[in-house]
């Protein structure tokens, strides 16, 4: 066979290969197979936590032994990590002594005033010194409280940034926390669904990671329509906290058909 004929035969084989089953079906008088159907009622959703935050060091210092680890549940007020605070504690002790001294001085000035041994100005100055000592004591106690990093709410540890015995600066991130309450569902629905979606409406959420379906209810509807995408953002709440669900999972929501 000559070279031009070989080229024509190769091109014909390539075209037939591209046609595949569709070409074979057409030759047999059958329509090509249909593309997989897309459920028009399925709307993408994302699970988010009710509350999440990044805890940072409020002072510079050396971290102690960690009391919590990645993924651990921590109740509100639980100690996550302490910082070495000998200096802050010493300052707090000094202000406590100065406060006691200021109180004694004011009491002495008042006693002398009753005897007309001192004037009102000296009593007033002693009282001012006492108020200053009270303020310095409160400041020292507040600064000493920075030595303990505690959970501000019932949460789970989503990320740990530092290591035990590491020296950190003020503002350095330490933990990412996500609340341990029932998760929220975020989704964007077509704007023409506003007429049929109301707060409190029930619908079903299918989560890809678990393969399960969970009941949820609309809790909030955005006050603005995305003019480009023609969608409205919704928030919903699951009816309870499910232990197999965590923030960041995704899936689809299906609303009941409008009556």
PASEBA-1860 file (N, C-alpha, C; in nm, 3 decimals):
! residues 259
1> XXXXXXXX> 0.086/-0.120/0.000/0.000/0.000/0.000/0.089/0.125/0.000 ~ 0.049/0.223/-0.081/0.131/0.344/-0.092/0.117/0.429/0.034 ~ 0.211/0.525/0.052/0.211/0.610/0.172/0.084/0.694/0.184 ~ 0.032/0.757/0.075/-0.094/0.834/0.091/-0.210/0.748/0.137 ~ -0.219/0.627/0.087/-0.327/0.539/0.130/-0.313/0.503/0.277 ~ -0.186/0.480/0.321/-0.164/0.448/0.463/-0.207/0.565/0.551 ~ -0.178/0.687/0.508/-0.217/0.804/0.587/-0.368/0.816/0.597 ~ -0.439/0.793/0.480/-0.584/0.801/0.482/-0.644/0.694/0.573
9> XXXXXXXX> -0.588/0.575/0.571/-0.638/0.466/0.657/-0.616/0.498/0.804 ~ -0.499/0.556/0.835/-0.472/0.592/0.975/-0.566/0.700/1.024 ~ -0.593/0.800/0.939/-0.685/0.906/0.979/-0.824/0.853/1.002 ~ -0.870/0.760/0.916/-1.001/0.701/0.934/-1.010/0.623/1.064 ~ -0.906/0.549/1.098/-0.904/0.473/1.224/-0.910/0.567/1.344 ~ -0.839/0.680/1.335/-0.837/0.776/1.445/-0.975/0.836/1.468 ~ -1.044/0.871/1.358/-1.178/0.929/1.369/-1.275/0.829/1.429 ~ -1.265/0.702/1.385/-1.353/0.600/1.441/-1.327/0.579/1.589
17> XXXXXXXX> -1.201/0.588/1.629/-1.168/0.572/1.771/-1.227/0.685/1.853 ~ -1.224/0.807/1.798/-1.284/0.919/1.869/-1.434/0.904/1.883 ~ -1.497/0.855/1.779/-1.642/0.835/1.787/-1.679/0.731/1.890 ~ -1.597/0.627/1.905/-1.615/0.526/2.009/-1.751/0.462/2.002 ~ -1.807/0.447/2.121/-1.937/0.381/2.130/-2.046/0.462/2.065 ~ -2.028/0.597/2.062/-2.129/0.679/1.999/-2.139/0.650/1.851 ~ -2.023/0.632/1.784/-2.025/0.601/1.644/-2.085/0.465/1.617 ~ -2.048/0.368/1.702/-2.103/0.233/1.685/-2.253/0.233/1.705
25> XXXXXXXX> -2.299/0.311/1.803/-2.443/0.316/1.828/-2.516/0.379/1.710 ~ -2.452/0.484/1.652/-2.517/0.550/1.538/-2.528/0.456/1.420 ~ -2.423/0.375/1.401/-2.428/0.280/1.291/-2.538/0.178/1.310 ~ -2.570/0.147/1.435/-2.674/0.049/1.464/-2.812/0.113/1.475 ~ -2.820/0.243/1.446/-2.949/0.310/1.454/-2.990/0.346/1.594 ~ -2.896/0.347/1.691/-2.927/0.379/1.831/-2.866/0.514/1.865 ~ -2.931/0.593/1.951/-2.874/0.723/1.992/-2.754/0.702/2.083 ~ -2.659/0.796/2.086/-2.543/0.783/2.175/-2.587/0.787/2.321
33> XXXXXXXX> -2.508/0.728/2.412/-2.547/0.727/2.554/-2.556/0.868/2.609 ~ -2.654/0.893/2.696/-2.677/1.026/2.753/-2.575/1.055/2.861 ~ -2.544/1.184/2.882/-2.454/1.224/2.991/-2.524/1.202/3.124 ~ -2.444/1.180/3.231/-2.504/1.160/3.363/-2.593/1.278/3.401 ~ -2.709/1.249/3.457/-2.804/1.354/3.494/-2.754/1.431/3.615 ~ -2.777/1.561/3.616/-2.741/1.646/3.728/-2.867/1.684/3.803 ~ -2.865/1.664/3.934/-2.982/1.695/4.016/-2.995/1.847/4.030 ~ -3.097/1.908/3.970/-3.109/2.054/3.979/-3.146/2.102/4.118
41> XXXXXXXX> -3.194/2.014/4.204/-3.234/2.054/4.338/-3.121/2.044/4.440 ~ -3.005/1.990/4.399/-2.892/1.975/4.490/-2.810/2.104/4.492 ~ -2.789/2.160/4.611/-2.716/2.285/4.629/-2.595/2.259/4.718 ~ -2.480/2.302/4.676/-2.357/2.278/4.751/-2.361/2.349/4.887 ~ -2.311/2.281/4.990/-2.309/2.338/5.124/-2.171/2.317/5.186 ~ -2.144/2.395/5.288/-2.020/2.384/5.366/-2.054/2.390/5.514 ~ -1.995/2.301/5.592/-2.014/2.303/5.737/-1.912/2.396/5.801 ~ -1.960/2.484/5.887/-1.872/2.577/5.958/-1.907/2.572/6.106
49> XXXXXXXX> -1.812/2.607/6.190/-1.836/2.605/6.334/-1.912/2.729/6.377 ~ -1.983/2.718/6.486/-2.058/2.831/6.541/-1.964/2.945/6.579 ~ -1.848/2.909/6.632/-1.750/3.010/6.675/-1.612/2.951/6.659 ~ -1.520/3.029/6.605/-1.382/2.985/6.594/-1.290/3.104/6.611 ~ -1.170/3.077/6.662/-1.077/3.185/6.689/-0.935/3.131/6.694 ~ -0.840/3.222/6.684/-0.699/3.188/6.702/-0.653/3.251/6.832 ~ -0.610/3.168/6.926/-0.558/3.218/7.053/-0.412/3.254/7.036 ~ -0.376/3.373/7.079/-0.239/3.421/7.068/-0.183/3.449/7.207
57> XXXXXXXX> -0.051/3.451/7.216/0.014/3.486/7.342/-0.008/3.634/7.370 ~ -0.051/3.669/7.490/-0.075/3.808/7.526/0.049/3.874/7.586 ~ 0.155/3.799/7.598/0.280/3.852/7.651/0.396/3.769/7.597 ~ 0.514/3.826/7.600/0.633/3.752/7.560/0.677/3.664/7.676 ~ 0.724/3.545/7.643/0.769/3.455/7.749/0.796/3.316/7.696 ~ 0.833/3.229/7.787/0.863/3.090/7.754/0.745/3.001/7.789 ~ 0.699/2.924/7.692/0.586/2.835/7.716/0.625/2.720/7.806 ~ 0.528/2.670/7.880/0.548/2.552/7.962/0.500/2.428/7.890
65> XXXXXXXX> 0.464/2.327/7.967/0.416/2.202/7.911/0.273/2.220/7.861 ~ 0.243/2.170/7.740/0.110/2.184/7.683/0.011/2.092/7.755 ~ -0.106/2.146/7.785/-0.212/2.069/7.850/-0.317/2.020/7.752 ~ -0.304/2.057/7.624/-0.401/2.016/7.522/-0.326/1.986/7.393 ~ -0.384/1.900/7.311/-0.321/1.859/7.186/-0.420/1.868/7.071 ~ -0.373/1.845/6.951/-0.454/1.858/6.831/-0.577/1.767/6.837 ~ -0.694/1.824/6.808/-0.818/1.748/6.804/-0.884/1.728/6.940 ~ -0.819/1.766/7.047/-0.872/1.742/7.181/-0.988/1.837/7.213
73> XXXXXXXX> -1.087/1.787/7.285/-1.196/1.870/7.334/-1.153/1.937/7.463 ~ -1.179/2.066/7.473/-1.142/2.142/7.593/-1.262/2.222/7.641 ~ -1.298/2.211/7.768/-1.409/2.291/7.821/-1.368/2.436/7.842 ~ -1.467/2.524/7.851/-1.441/2.665/7.873/-1.363/2.686/8.003 ~ -1.258/2.767/7.997/-1.177/2.796/8.114/-1.066/2.697/8.137 ~ -1.057/2.592/8.058/-0.953/2.491/8.078/-0.817/2.548/8.038 ~ -0.713/2.514/8.116/-0.577/2.561/8.088/-0.520/2.486/7.968 ~ -0.476/2.562/7.867/-0.417/2.503/7.747/-0.265/2.497/7.756
81> XXXXXXXX> -0.204/2.606/7.801/-0.059/2.609/7.819/-0.024/2.725/7.912 ~ 0.067/2.704/8.008/0.113/2.815/8.092/0.241/2.877/8.035 ~ 0.270/2.998/8.076/0.397/3.063/8.046/0.472/3.085/8.176 ~ 0.603/3.082/8.168/0.685/3.109/8.286/0.673/3.257/8.320 ~ 0.628/3.284/8.443/0.594/3.423/8.479/0.650/3.461/8.616 ~ 0.773/3.427/8.645/0.832/3.464/8.773/0.839/3.616/8.788 ~ 0.874/3.686/8.680/0.885/3.831/8.685/0.749/3.895/8.711 ~ 0.646/3.850/8.639/0.512/3.907/8.657/0.458/3.880/8.797
89> XXXXXXXX> 0.486/3.762/8.850/0.439/3.729/8.983/0.511/3.813/9.089 ~ 0.640/3.837/9.068/0.715/3.922/9.161/0.661/4.064/9.160 ~ 0.627/4.115/9.039/0.572/4.250/9.030/0.436/4.256/9.101 ~ 0.356/4.151/9.088/0.227/4.148/9.156/0.245/4.148/9.308 ~ 0.347/4.079/9.357/0.374/4.077/9.502/0.416/4.216/9.552 ~ 0.495/4.285/9.470/0.539/4.420/9.508/0.420/4.515/9.517 ~ 0.332/4.509/9.418/0.216/4.598/9.420/0.122/4.565/9.536 ~ 0.118/4.437/9.576/0.036/4.401/9.692/0.091/4.466/9.819
97> XXXXXXXX> 0.223/4.467/9.832/0.285/4.530/9.950/0.264/4.682/9.946 ~ 0.277/4.743/9.829/0.257/4.888/9.818/0.113/4.926/9.848 ~ 0.020/4.841/9.811/-0.120/4.867/9.840/-0.145/4.863/9.991 ~ -0.087/4.764/10.057/-0.103/4.755/10.203/-0.044/4.878/10.271 ~ 0.070/4.923/10.222/0.134/5.041/10.279/0.048/5.166/10.260 ~ -0.011/5.181/10.141/-0.095/5.297/10.113/-0.218/5.298/10.203 ~ -0.275/5.183/10.230/-0.391/5.176/10.318/-0.354/5.215/10.460 ~ -0.238/5.169/10.507/-0.194/5.202/10.641/-0.166/5.352/10.653
105> XXXXXXXX> -0.108/5.408/10.547/-0.077/5.552/10.549/-0.205/5.635/10.555 ~ -0.306/5.595/10.477/-0.433/5.669/10.480/-0.499/5.659/10.617 ~ -0.495/5.541/10.675/-0.556/5.525/10.808/-0.485/5.613/10.910 ~ -0.352/5.621/10.901/-0.277/5.704/10.994/-0.310/5.852/10.974 ~ -0.321/5.896/10.848/-0.352/6.036/10.820/-0.491/6.072/10.872 ~ -0.586/5.982/10.860/-0.720/6.009/10.909/-0.721/6.020/11.062 ~ -0.642/5.934/11.127/-0.634/5.942/11.273/-0.573/6.074/11.318 ~ -0.468/6.117/11.247/-0.404/6.244/11.279/-0.498/6.361/11.250
113> XXXXXXXX> -0.581/6.347/11.148/-0.676/6.455/11.116/-0.779/6.470/11.225 ~ -0.819/6.357/11.285/-0.915/6.364/11.395/-0.856/6.440/11.514 ~ -0.722/6.437/11.523/-0.654/6.508/11.632/-0.608/6.647/11.589 ~ -0.648/6.687/11.467/-0.608/6.815/11.410/-0.457/6.828/11.397 ~ -0.388/6.711/11.381/-0.242/6.713/11.366/-0.202/6.733/11.221 ~ -0.290/6.702/11.127/-0.264/6.722/10.983/-0.387/6.787/10.921 ~ -0.368/6.844/10.802/-0.480/6.908/10.735/-0.552/6.814/10.638 ~ -0.660/6.867/10.579/-0.739/6.788/10.483/-0.659/6.752/10.358
121> XXXXXXXX> -0.564/6.839/10.321/-0.486/6.815/10.200/-0.403/6.688/10.215 ~ -0.342/6.668/10.331/-0.260/6.548/10.350/-0.346/6.421/10.347 ~ -0.466/6.430/10.401/-0.556/6.315/10.395/-0.596/6.286/10.250 ~ -0.624/6.393/10.176/-0.661/6.376/10.036/-0.547/6.315/9.955 ~ -0.425/6.359/9.980/-0.309/6.305/9.908/-0.287/6.158/9.943 ~ -0.310/6.122/10.068/-0.295/5.982/10.108/-0.400/5.895/10.040 ~ -0.522/5.950/10.026/-0.628/5.875/9.958/-0.596/5.858/9.809 ~ -0.538/5.963/9.749/-0.498/5.954/9.608/-0.390/5.848/9.590
129> XXXXXXXX> -0.295/5.843/9.682/-0.190/5.742/9.676/-0.247/5.601/9.688 ~ -0.352/5.588/9.770/-0.417/5.457/9.783/-0.484/5.417/9.652 ~ -0.555/5.511/9.588/-0.621/5.479/9.461/-0.520/5.441/9.354 ~ -0.405/5.508/9.355/-0.299/5.474/9.260/-0.247/5.333/9.286 ~ -0.227/5.299/9.412/-0.179/5.165/9.447/-0.279/5.058/9.408 ~ -0.409/5.088/9.422/-0.513/4.993/9.380/-0.506/4.969/9.229 ~ -0.489/5.077/9.152/-0.479/5.063/9.007/-0.357/4.984/8.965 ~ -0.244/5.010/9.028/-0.122/4.936/8.994/-0.135/4.789/9.029
137> XXXXXXXX> -0.204/4.761/9.140/-0.227/4.621/9.177/-0.315/4.552/9.073 ~ -0.420/4.617/9.029/-0.508/4.557/8.927/-0.432/4.533/8.797 ~ -0.346/4.628/8.760/-0.267/4.612/8.638/-0.173/4.492/8.650 ~ -0.109/4.478/8.764/-0.016/4.367/8.784/-0.088/4.233/8.782 ~ -0.207/4.228/8.843/-0.285/4.104/8.844/-0.329/4.069/8.702 ~ -0.371/4.170/8.626/-0.413/4.146/8.487/-0.296/4.093/8.405 ~ -0.180/4.152/8.419/-0.063/4.106/8.344/-0.023/3.965/8.386 ~ -0.037/3.934/8.513/-0.004/3.799/8.560/-0.101/3.696/8.505
145> XXXXXXXX> -0.226/3.739/8.476/-0.323/3.645/8.420/-0.287/3.603/8.279 ~ -0.204/3.683/8.210/-0.161/3.646/8.076/-0.068/3.525/8.077 ~ -0.025/3.487/8.195/0.067/3.374/8.206/-0.003/3.240/8.182 ~ -0.133/3.240/8.178/-0.208/3.116/8.156/-0.302/3.135/8.038 ~ -0.285/3.054/7.936/-0.370/3.059/7.817/-0.483/2.959/7.838 ~ -0.605/3.009/7.847/-0.721/2.925/7.875/-0.822/2.929/7.760 ~ -0.901/2.824/7.750/-1.004/2.816/7.645/-1.115/2.915/7.676 ~ -1.150/3.004/7.582/-1.256/3.101/7.608/-1.396/3.045/7.594
153> XXXXXXXX> -1.409/2.924/7.537/-1.539/2.859/7.521/-1.516/2.710/7.501 ~ -1.622/2.631/7.513/-1.611/2.487/7.488/-1.569/2.467/7.343 ~ -1.458/2.398/7.322/-1.402/2.394/7.187/-1.322/2.267/7.164 ~ -1.277/2.256/7.039/-1.182/2.153/7.000/-1.061/2.221/6.939 ~ -0.944/2.160/6.958/-0.820/2.216/6.905/-0.810/2.181/6.757 ~ -0.814/2.284/6.670/-0.806/2.260/6.525/-0.664/2.271/6.473 ~ -0.578/2.347/6.541/-0.439/2.360/6.497/-0.354/2.407/6.613 ~ -0.231/2.357/6.619/-0.134/2.398/6.721/-0.015/2.461/6.650
161> XXXXXXXX> 0.016/2.585/6.685/0.121/2.657/6.615/0.257/2.647/6.683 ~ 0.259/2.635/6.814/0.385/2.642/6.888/0.421/2.505/6.947 ~ 0.534/2.501/7.017/0.583/2.378/7.079/0.612/2.404/7.227 ~ 0.606/2.300/7.310/0.638/2.320/7.452/0.778/2.378/7.471 ~ 0.788/2.467/7.568/0.915/2.528/7.610/0.972/2.623/7.504 ~ 0.891/2.659/7.407/0.932/2.755/7.305/0.913/2.897/7.358 ~ 1.005/2.986/7.325/0.992/3.126/7.362/0.915/3.200/7.253 ~ 0.810/3.268/7.292/0.723/3.336/7.195/0.715/3.484/7.229
169> XXXXXXXX> 0.676/3.561/7.128/0.654/3.704/7.146/0.505/3.730/7.166 ~ 0.474/3.845/7.219/0.334/3.883/7.235/0.267/3.888/7.098 ~ 0.151/3.827/7.088/0.078/3.822/6.961/0.106/3.699/6.879 ~ 0.199/3.614/6.920/0.229/3.493/6.845/0.113/3.395/6.855 ~ 0.064/3.338/6.742/-0.048/3.244/6.748/-0.008/3.115/6.818 ~ -0.100/3.061/6.896/-0.074/2.937/6.970/-0.169/2.825/6.928 ~ -0.299/2.853/6.925/-0.398/2.750/6.894/-0.508/2.807/6.805 ~ -0.560/2.723/6.716/-0.687/2.750/6.650/-0.794/2.669/6.721
177> XXXXXXXX> -0.902/2.736/6.763/-1.011/2.669/6.833/-1.139/2.679/6.752 ~ -1.215/2.572/6.748/-1.349/2.573/6.690/-1.446/2.527/6.797 ~ -1.561/2.590/6.803/-1.658/2.559/6.907/-1.707/2.416/6.894 ~ -1.744/2.358/7.007/-1.786/2.218/7.012/-1.938/2.205/7.005 ~ -2.008/2.313/6.968/-2.154/2.309/6.959/-2.194/2.260/6.820 ~ -2.325/2.255/6.797/-2.376/2.210/6.667/-2.322/2.300/6.556 ~ -2.288/2.238/6.442/-2.230/2.312/6.331/-2.336/2.390/6.255 ~ -2.289/2.494/6.185/-2.375/2.570/6.096/-2.354/2.523/5.952
185> XXXXXXXX> -2.454/2.545/5.870/-2.448/2.509/5.729/-2.456/2.638/5.649 ~ -2.361/2.658/5.558/-2.363/2.774/5.471/-2.386/2.729/5.327 ~ -2.472/2.801/5.256/-2.501/2.767/5.118/-2.551/2.890/5.046 ~ -2.541/2.889/4.914/-2.592/2.996/4.829/-2.699/2.936/4.737 ~ -2.819/2.988/4.748/-2.929/2.937/4.667/-2.961/3.037/4.557 ~ -3.019/2.993/4.446/-3.061/3.086/4.341/-3.157/3.191/4.398 ~ -3.142/3.312/4.352/-3.221/3.423/4.408/-3.371/3.403/4.389 ~ -3.412/3.325/4.288/-3.555/3.305/4.269/-3.616/3.210/4.372
193> XXXXXXXX> -3.531/3.154/4.460/-3.583/3.067/4.566/-3.626/3.145/4.690 ~ -3.599/3.276/4.691/-3.635/3.356/4.809/-3.782/3.342/4.842 ~ -3.865/3.327/4.739/-4.009/3.319/4.762/-4.049/3.194/4.838 ~ -3.968/3.088/4.830/-4.007/2.963/4.893/-3.920/2.922/5.011 ~ -3.814/3.000/5.038/-3.725/2.968/5.150/-3.748/3.071/5.260 ~ -3.781/3.023/5.381/-3.807/3.110/5.495/-3.729/3.061/5.616 ~ -3.695/3.150/5.710/-3.630/3.106/5.834/-3.714/3.000/5.905 ~ -3.648/2.896/5.950/-3.716/2.786/6.016/-3.753/2.672/5.924
201> XXXXXXXX> -3.737/2.692/5.793/-3.774/2.586/5.698/-3.678/2.468/5.711 ~ -3.733/2.349/5.710/-3.654/2.227/5.721/-3.609/2.179/5.584 ~ -3.490/2.121/5.580/-3.440/2.058/5.458/-3.336/1.954/5.497 ~ -3.286/1.881/5.400/-3.192/1.772/5.424/-3.054/1.810/5.370 ~ -2.951/1.770/5.446/-2.813/1.793/5.406/-2.741/1.659/5.395 ~ -2.688/1.629/5.279/-2.611/1.506/5.257/-2.462/1.543/5.256 ~ -2.386/1.485/5.348/-2.244/1.517/5.363/-2.160/1.412/5.290 ~ -2.071/1.459/5.205/-1.991/1.369/5.123/-1.899/1.282/5.207
209> XXXXXXXX> -1.834/1.341/5.308/-1.734/1.268/5.385/-1.792/1.154/5.466 ~ -1.916/1.166/5.511/-1.977/1.060/5.593/-2.073/0.973/5.514 ~ -2.121/1.025/5.400/-2.219/0.949/5.323/-2.356/0.944/5.388 ~ -2.382/1.033/5.485/-2.508/1.033/5.557/-2.585/1.162/5.530 ~ -2.713/1.158/5.563/-2.801/1.274/5.547/-2.849/1.320/5.684 ~ -2.851/1.452/5.703/-2.885/1.509/5.834/-2.992/1.617/5.816 ~ -3.083/1.629/5.913/-3.185/1.735/5.905/-3.127/1.869/5.949 ~ -3.172/1.974/5.884/-3.128/2.110/5.918/-3.244/2.206/5.897
217> XXXXXXXX> -3.229/2.326/5.954/-3.331/2.429/5.938/-3.264/2.562/5.906 ~ -3.326/2.638/5.817/-3.275/2.770/5.781/-3.280/2.861/5.903 ~ -3.168/2.926/5.933/-3.163/3.015/6.049/-3.146/3.161/6.011 ~ -3.089/3.189/5.893/-3.068/3.328/5.853/-3.061/3.336/5.701 ~ -3.110/3.448/5.648/-3.108/3.474/5.504/-3.042/3.609/5.484 ~ -2.945/3.614/5.395/-2.874/3.739/5.368/-2.971/3.847/5.321 ~ -2.938/3.971/5.355/-3.021/4.084/5.314/-2.982/4.138/5.177 ~ -2.892/4.066/5.107/-2.848/4.117/4.978/-2.833/4.002/4.880
225> XXXXXXXX> -2.871/4.026/4.755/-2.856/3.930/4.647/-2.725/3.958/4.574 ~ -2.648/3.853/4.547/-2.528/3.867/4.465/-2.572/3.896/4.322 ~ -2.549/4.020/4.276/-2.600/4.061/4.145/-2.532/3.988/4.030 ~ -2.411/3.940/4.050/-2.339/3.870/3.944/-2.384/3.725/3.935 ~ -2.381/3.656/4.049/-2.417/3.514/4.049/-2.566/3.491/4.062 ~ -2.643/3.596/4.097/-2.787/3.583/4.118/-2.818/3.475/4.221 ~ -2.748/3.484/4.335/-2.768/3.390/4.445/-2.784/3.467/4.575 ~ -2.837/3.399/4.675/-2.854/3.455/4.809/-2.788/3.360/4.908
233> XXXXXXXX> -2.710/3.417/5.000/-2.644/3.334/5.101/-2.740/3.300/5.214 ~ -2.741/3.174/5.253/-2.822/3.128/5.365/-2.733/3.067/5.471 ~ -2.782/3.070/5.594/-2.721/2.994/5.703/-2.829/2.904/5.761 ~ -2.788/2.785/5.800/-2.880/2.691/5.862/-2.811/2.623/5.978 ~ -2.888/2.559/6.061/-2.834/2.487/6.176/-2.881/2.343/6.174 ~ -2.787/2.253/6.206/-2.825/2.115/6.224/-2.905/2.104/6.353 ~ -2.990/2.004/6.364/-3.078/1.994/6.480/-3.003/1.960/6.608 ~ -2.880/1.908/6.597/-2.800/1.878/6.714/-2.655/1.860/6.672
241> XXXXXXXX> -2.568/1.840/6.770/-2.426/1.816/6.741/-2.405/1.668/6.709 ~ -2.353/1.640/6.592/-2.324/1.502/6.552/-2.174/1.477/6.566 ~ -2.134/1.373/6.640/-1.992/1.351/6.664/-1.911/1.317/6.540 ~ -1.977/1.270/6.434/-1.903/1.233/6.313/-1.885/1.351/6.218 ~ -1.937/1.467/6.252/-1.923/1.584/6.166/-1.823/1.682/6.225 ~ -1.741/1.739/6.138/-1.646/1.843/6.179/-1.651/1.957/6.078 ~ -1.607/2.073/6.123/-1.608/2.191/6.037/-1.521/2.167/5.914 ~ -1.566/2.219/5.801/-1.492/2.204/5.677/-1.547/2.096/5.585
249> XXXXXXXX> -1.631/2.006/5.638/-1.693/1.906/5.553/-1.791/1.973/5.457 ~ -1.818/1.908/5.345/-1.906/1.965/5.245/-2.005/1.861/5.197 ~ -2.103/1.908/5.122/-2.204/1.817/5.070/-2.307/1.893/4.989 ~ -2.429/1.842/4.985/-2.536/1.907/4.910/-2.661/1.915/4.996 ~ -2.739/2.020/4.970/-2.866/2.039/5.038/-2.978/2.019/4.937 ~ -3.086/1.961/4.986/-3.205/1.940/4.902/-3.327/1.992/4.977 ~ -3.393/2.091/4.918/-3.513/2.149/4.976/-3.635/2.075/4.925 ~ -3.737/2.066/5.007/-3.861/2.003/4.959/-3.921/2.082/4.845
257> XXX> -3.986/2.013/4.752/-4.045/2.079/4.637/-4.153/2.175/4.683 ~ -4.160/2.289/4.617/-4.262/2.389/4.652/-4.401/2.337/4.617 ~ -4.495/2.365/4.706/-4.632/2.317/4.686/-4.710/2.416/4.599
END
